Amino acid sequence: MKSYDVAIIGSGPGGYVAAIRCAQLGMKTAIIEKYSTLGGTCLNVGCIPSKALLSSSHHYEEATKHFEDHGIEIPGEIKVNLEKMIGRKQAVVDQTTGGIDFLMKKNNIDVFEGLGSFIDATHIKIEGKDAQEIEAKKIIIATGSKPSTLPFITLDKERVITSTEALKLKEIPKHLIIIGGGVIGLELGQVYRRLGAEVTVIEYMDRILPTMDAGLSKELNKVFKKAKCKMMLSHKVQSVERNGDEVIVKAENKKGEVVEFKGDYCLVSVGRKPYTAGLNAEAAGVKLNDRGQVEVNEHLQTSASNIYAIGDVIKGAMLAHKAEEEGVFVAETMAGQKPHIDYNLIPGVVYTWPEVAAVGKTEDQLKADNVEYKVGQFPFRALGRARASGDIDGFVKILADKTTDEVLGVHMIGARCADLIAEAVTAMEFRASAEDISRMSHAHPTFAEAVKEAALAATDDRALHV
């Protein structure tokens, strides 16, 4: 039987990063993955492939709607080759997952293909291609999550689909009905709307992106409506039925009326749930809570002291970069170091266009905590860089403590916000004030100037360009 210092079950961003850090710290490391490719949901059927399709569809929209404004004339009809677009997406995925294979070899990490399950707290049974039993002093559970559904919905994965199937459709839907106005539904909805599909988003709450700042939700809702997406808010889905190539969705609106939607595809995008199927956690003394999450303490230890858990399988936001931070945290904790994670400063991003990003507290949270704060907001349309590129939708909002001026939250929607949010995270890690940010030189013309201007607006309403 092969013996290791640490074995990781699951090779998503949390798992493979934990494996690399463990190896760097001198531990003999193994990683177990039930699929034939490494990288988990994120690299195979999540973050990476969705961004590839968002990029391709964005190019198409630019060519068909905006190139002429820039003096670029393309003779003839511009067409979508969906098969080629999906093929490019898969090539990006293959290259990325292949990169993880390389990193495992580089760091001398043993990779086992198969389903890993506990025999006891130090032994793992692997069923599949590399079937065997291995022993490990310490074990990290990094099994991730899978799409959730509603109890009355039957996912046939042909017409009633999850995000996994939406990433490899053979045709552009005529009418794509999306249940759920969260990150995944909106990103994929924008992909297919750009390519010509009619899109209807049905959301139970009174706004899309309900966990984010209300202003961001309102602004992105305007963008989607401008793109002629139907945004059906405050609608409770009651049934989803398939009749041949047609899908019929019935929902109750806030007036109590039942309304019907007919389309050829229905994307069920109502969140994700922890994946622990086949883990046999009880054999190792690992406890799950009533939501199916692995219970952990502040050191991410489970009820079995030598077993840790990270990523989507534990509480908290289901974000790849959260899982990565936790993977490094656990590796360094096992090595006797004193790492830390500030969960308040893990940013959230929506990769629509305009992009949406946030870190820290929302106004609703500050009000609930009775924190007195001030607001500085600056519109993208006031930036020279935004006008030059034609990306004028959106704004940056900075929330700062009314007394100390410390930045408590940054919320932005606009071009390149997925990258701009890193400036806010950096500032908040060092407990910067709004005035600190306002006094930092930002290159002109850039989108980042919106962050400086919002900070100026929060500092005695001193924004210069509005």
C-alpha angles and dihedrals in degrees: 000000000000114000128206140181089228136006124194122206107209130029103218121122091289095047101043093043090050089051093051093048092047090052091048088054092055101260122141100240139196130184125199123204125176094206127068093245129056125230103071124224095328098059099031109035106000137039101010102042093042091052090049091055092043089054094047094047090046090056090051093050091048091051095048100039112021112024092083090057088059093050094257112136121189115194117224131013120320110224137189118235098197094182091056091044091052089045091055090049090054092048089055090050092048092050092048096047089045087057089058090053088054092050091051091053093044091054095042093243116160112230121206121192112212145069111299119212134169121258088176137325094296105027129073128194115213117203119189137039095349096036112179143102123264135187127223132178090213130022132197120205109213101155096139127200143292133215116285124222138187118265094244096049122095111206105211090173090223106074100353100054148167127225089273093065093038089064093061108035117154093217141026107258118244090214120007114195112200121199106204131036096219131115100286096044094049095047094050091040090057091048094056096037089057090051092054107270121137105240130202120184116200114196127181094208125067092254141029118253089025095184094055132076111299092231091057091050092050094048095048090046088057090051092052093046090049087055087055096250113151108236110198105187126182090027121140112207112227104175144003118199132175122215109181107297093347127089119201119200122189121196138172117234126212090270090060093251120138112231127189130220125192125197142145095243133030120198112203105208107163099136136277136279133212115272114224101139112142093006093115088210094170091064088065095043092252113151126215124202126231091272092058093253122137108250115235138173128228089285090053089248118147125220085279102071096216093050123079133184132207143175129015093351091070132052123289138055115337097234129142093224091051088055091049092052090049091049091056091042093055094044092052092044090054089050091056097255126132107237124167139202124201102205091191089065100052105111126226121215136189112199098209118119112283089039120228123214138166143172133184128007128350123221090254091055093048091050091049090051092047092239115158109226143165129223132223118185132177128184122230091222088071091062121096090214092054093050091047092056097034094241101126101142119108144025145232119241123193122193115200134179108266093224106033100026090226111155109250101174141001122201124181142170121185146075115336094359090139086068098033093059089071089071089057092048091051092049093048093047087060091042093242122185123230087251090055090058092043091057095052115100113243120195116252128257099025139120087240089072087077088068092053092046092049088051089051089050090053090049104073092314093287102152108149105204104048 
